[in-house]
Amino acid sequence: FDAYCLELVRSHDHEHYLSGLLMPKEYRGVYFAIQAFNVEIATIRDQIPRNSIQAGRIRFQFWRDSFQSIYSANGIDPANNQPVVHALNYYVHKYNLTSRWFERSLEARYIFDLKS
């Protein structure tokens, strides 16, 4: 999953990609997973058909549900094949990351992209 996240950031957010290369090796994986999450939610607006706010809402709900699963006792559904979700699941538990930042990022992007 690390390679997927790194490539996603490299192809969509070159500045953060270059910054990530300067990170200590042991933290690059978590850095690129978080930046890949940012890319994923930042591109929702571009990937939904015009005048289809409902499609955007569904995508944001996917991410809310994914984080609910990551932070639940049951964990993520093994059938979930979204590589960024799997990477975040790993790093959230490895580094004990809190959910608040992810929730705030989702809410801010939702308001900016779908309500404006």
C-alpha positions in Angstrom: 0.0 0.0 0.0 2.9 2.3 0.6 3.9 2.3 -3.1 0.4 3.1 -4.2 0.2 6.1 -1.8 3.6 7.3 -2.9 2.6 7.1 -6.5 -0.7 8.8 -6.0 1.0 11.7 -4.2 3.7 11.9 -6.9 1.2 12.1 -9.7 -1.2 14.5 -8.1 0.7 16.6 -5.6 4.3 16.9 -6.7 5.3 19.4 -4.0 4.2 17.2 -1.2 5.9 14.2 -2.9 9.2 16.0 -2.9 8.7 17.1 0.7 8.0 13.5 1.6 11.3 12.3 0.2 13.0 14.5 2.8 11.2 12.8 5.6 13.1 10.3 7.8 12.6 6.8 6.2 10.6 5.4 9.2 7.9 8.2 8.8 7.6 8.3 5.0 4.9 5.6 4.9 2.6 7.5 7.3 3.4 10.8 5.6 2.5 9.5 2.1 -0.6 7.7 3.4 -1.9 11.0 4.9 -1.0 12.9 1.8 -2.7 10.2 -0.4 -5.9 10.7 1.7 -5.7 14.4 1.0 -5.4 13.7 -2.7 -8.3 11.3 -2.5 -10.7 13.8 -0.9 -9.4 16.8 -2.9 -10.1 15.1 -6.2 -13.7 14.1 -5.3 -15.1 17.3 -6.7 -13.2 16.7 -10.0 -14.4 13.1 -10.3 -18.1 13.6 -9.9 -20.4 14.4 -12.8 -21.7 18.0 -13.0 -24.9 18.7 -11.0 -24.5 15.4 -9.2 -23.9 16.4 -5.6 -25.3 13.1 -4.5 -22.4 11.3 -6.1 -20.0 13.5 -4.1 -21.9 12.9 -0.9 -21.6 9.2 -1.4 -17.8 9.4 -1.9 -17.5 11.5 1.3 -19.7 9.0 3.1 -17.3 6.3 2.0 -14.5 8.0 3.7 -16.5 8.7 6.9 -17.5 5.0 7.0 -13.9 4.0 6.4 -12.6 6.0 9.3 -15.4 4.7 11.5 -14.3 1.2 10.7 -10.6 2.0 11.2 -11.3 3.4 14.6 -13.8 0.6 15.6 -12.9 -2.5 17.4 -13.9 -4.6 14.4 -11.5 -2.9 12.0 -11.9 -2.4 8.3 -13.8 -4.8 6.1 -11.3 -7.2 4.4 -13.4 -6.7 1.2 -12.5 -3.0 1.1 -10.0 -2.9 -1.6 -9.1 0.8 -1.4 -5.3 0.9 -0.8 -5.3 4.3 1.0 -7.8 3.0 3.5 -5.6 0.0 4.2 -2.5 2.1 4.5 -4.3 4.5 6.9 -5.6 1.6 8.9 -2.1 0.3 9.4 -0.6 3.7 10.3 -3.4 4.9 12.5 -2.8 1.9 14.7 1.0 1.9 14.5 1.3 5.6 15.5 -1.9 5.9 17.5 -3.2 8.7 15.3 -6.4 10.4 16.5 -9.5 10.6 14.4 -10.2 14.3 14.9 -7.8 15.6 12.2 -9.3 13.2 9.6 -12.8 14.1 10.6 -12.1 17.9 10.3 -10.4 17.4 7.0 -13.4 15.5 5.6 -15.8 18.1 6.9 -13.8 21.1 5.6 -13.4 19.5 2.1 -17.1 18.5 2.1 -18.2 22.1 2.9 -15.8 23.6 0.4 -16.5 21.3 -2.5 -20.2 20.4 -2.2 -21.8 23.3 -0.4 -20.1 26.2 -2.1 
